[in-house]
Amino acid sequence: MPAKAKWAQLADHLRERIESGELAPGEKLPSTAQLKEEHGVSQTVVRQAIFLLQTQGWVEGVHGVGVFVAEELPQRQDGS
């Protein structure tokens, strides 16, 4: 089985931080530059991870301001 793509790994990591409460609803995510440096990935990887989380309802982007944890989080796939 092939390794999971870096953008998917980053999305999983951010989702886990949201689910654990480390990143609270309404809280701003680290900047693209911070995520690039912290995870050793490209800007494209960060953008793909954020896009995935946006489409799943975990985060919301505000143009020119940043990306924030959604106020109402989606239900986890396992039903909890």
N, C-alpha and C positions, 0 to 999 in steps of 0.2 A: 504494500500500500504506500503510495507516495506521501511525502511529508506535506503537512498543511502549509498553504501559502503564507508568507509573512504577514500580508494584510489581514488574513483570517485569524492568525495568531494574535495580532495586535488588537483586533476587534474583540476577540475572546477575553483578552487581558483587561481591556477597558470595561467590558460588560461585567466581568467578575468584580471589578472595583466598584461599579455601580450597585450590583446586587449585594455586596457586602456592606454598603453604606459608606465606604471610604470616599466615594463621590456621591454627594447627596443631590436630590432633585433640585434643579435651579442653579446648581454649582457649575461654574465654568470649567471646561476641560483644559488641560495644559495646551499651550500653543503648538502649532505644527512643528516649529523649530525645537521646542522642548521635547516633544514626542520623538522626533527624528534623533535627537542626541541621546535621549534616555534609552531608546530601543535599538539604536544603530541601524536605522532603516532610512529609505529615501522619502522625499516629500510625496511621491506617488503612492507609496505604501500607506502612509498616514492618511492621505485623501481617500483611498479605497476603503480603509478600515472605518473612517468616519462616515463615508457614504453608506456603507452597509448598516452601521448602527442607526443612521437616520432613517433608512428605509424600513428598519425593524421597529422604529419608534422609541429607541433608547435615548437618543440625543436630538437636539434641534439646533440648527445653525441660524445665526443672526448675522446677515451680511455686514461686514465691516466691524463687527463686534467680537464674534467668537462662536464657539460651539458650547452648548449647555446641556446638562443632563435634563431629560424631559421631566416635566412636573408630574405627569402620570405615566408610570412605567408599564410596559407590556407585561402580560403574564408569562412566567417562565414556561418553556415548552413541556417540562415534566409535570406541569399543573400546580406547582407550589407557588 
